[in-house]
């Protein structure tokens, strides 16, 4: 049922619509999934609301497709039962992380079917869909067609062993399942066979000019990140082709065309339509958000692997309907968050997953802070336990928490929990208070600017810089002696510091909402909007504050070893991983040795040939021939090394011509034998030349 009082756009205001990539429902999210989309979007949503803008943050579980159908088969559930179970698990994880969705929905709804079919039929009416007979991978073992992602094998581009039939996670290349080397069914390991089947294709090739025109305007105007821009350009440069948007499955949105009763619309097409359909479940007035490009700015958050669906396929579908959709303005993408120099792996027990985080006993604020300050914005980053503990102890506790706790405890103890009389314009020879306020405002402006640009890591750094200014204010100025000897100055320090705590509560709220709530409780006040300019006068003289409470606690360094062992995978999986690495290294060494052996044999053959041939004086015996024993593989055993020693188009042995002048003539491509013959000549005794 739609909510009673939904958030709606307001004419004349900057209305913000935010989506985070819909998490797939068949597994529990790990930390990389969390920071890559939902957590990042939550930061911007909270920031936007604190800037007093009408803001709607929509997300939900992506529930249709082969992965759900297959997982349900494995677990003995119906697809709907599986979706119900994991939708709840996802929501529990996000609730614990304090993700403030305005609505967290799902794609297995009547609204999803209604809106997907409506877009599908409009594209069909506009001549942008066509039927084709295609060859699909079919598993004879379990008697079913396989979605591309359920065919695995070796990537033909980078030789990665676990590439999927649609994309290689290592090199990012888009693949066809039949391109894979040694393809296998993900369900049972059988080798799939090709079978013909009819499907509906979206004519992206005909939509390309319109998509390109929109893309060129959007990415330049709104400053898309480099990876999102590059991925989209790569698709467009290569040239868009018709893409199948239907599949031979049961679990999905039915195709509204005769003859397709046993097929469904493919998740590549309908997943992004989940955003408007989830909004439609939130409010019947969903079109005020999704068909209102003049008044609404759309921000979309995702990992880089989701980029083409949001920058090519979904915009192409919107354009193809001929309707006026709210289209992507601001794109925010992340690279990958890895785990301790490896990958998260649920099957091997490697890494921390959302449902495990709750049991570790560290507050959501600490997790959010570390993940966001380590957000993989321009390159892959690592989750490391040592860095996690350090960020808590040396940054949150020593800087941010220390400042707030120190001033609140002092006022509790020395001022009867009451803000003393103070003036923000006070100044003396010991400290330039107006200049300090100006520095805080400079940092505030930089914080706002970074978050307006969705530079989330930079924003949290500015937050900590402002906290550092608070500690600098208290240094040598807040103690009993100063309160007695310099009461006016000390009262000014107290008043400014308490008001800075209030500002920090607002600035920290997008990153650490429960920490901000604690600060406001200690100050006995409510959270304020983030201002353009800070004036330290919200907490006035005479205001009663609450009791001090620790925002953070120290984490014992010994926990690093404990957590590494706990989340480093089972002993068996670690041993298997090490064995696989060792085997791979051994194979690499064997190839290297084989190559060196061939080079040595070639050197020996060249030396023998050189010894048999007459030298420039007519006798091979006068020359010091190079034998295989004298030439190591490292010196001359590889083509690469040979190329370093001698360019292919230059004669190595200079000839003596008239008047003793040496000439080095150019010539064509040379063989390895040519190289070694020349090397023999070059190493002959000087008297022989």
Buried (B, 14 or more C-beta within 10 A) or exposed (E): EBEEEBBBBEEEEBBBBBBBBBBBBBBBBBBBBBBBBBBBBBBBBBBBBBBEBBBBBBBBBBBBBBBBBBBBBEEEBEBEEBBBBBBEBBBBBBBBBBBBBBBBBBBBBEBBBEBBBBBBBBBBEBEBBEEEEEEBBBBEEEEBBBBBBBBBBBBBBEEBEEBBBBBBBBEBBBBEBBBBEEBBBBBEEBBBEEBEBEBBBBBBEBBBEEBBEBBEEBBEEBEBBEBBBEBBBEBBEEEBEBBBBBBBBEBBBBBBBEEBEEBBBBBBBBBBBBBBBBBBBBBEEBBBBBBBEEBBBBBBBBBBBBBBBBBBBBBBBBBBBEEEBBBBBBBBBBBBBBBBEBBBBEEBBBBBBBBBBBEEEBBBBBBBBBBBBBBBBEEEBBBBBEBBBBBBBEBBBBBBBBBBBBBBBBBBEBBEBBBBBBBBEBBEEEBEBEEBBEBBBBBBBBBBEBBBBBBBBBBBBBBBBBBBBBBBBBEEBBEEEBBEEBEEBBBBBBBBBBBBBBBBBBBBBBBBBBBBBBBBBBBEBEBBEBBEEBEBEBBEEEBEBBEBEEBBEEBEEEBBEEBEEBBBBEEEBBEEBEEEEEEEEEEEEEEEEEBBEBBBEBBBBBBEBBBEEEBBEEEBEBBEBBEBEEBEBEBBBBEEBBEEEBEEEEBBBBEEEEEEEEEEEEEEEBEBBBBBBBBBBBBBEEEEB
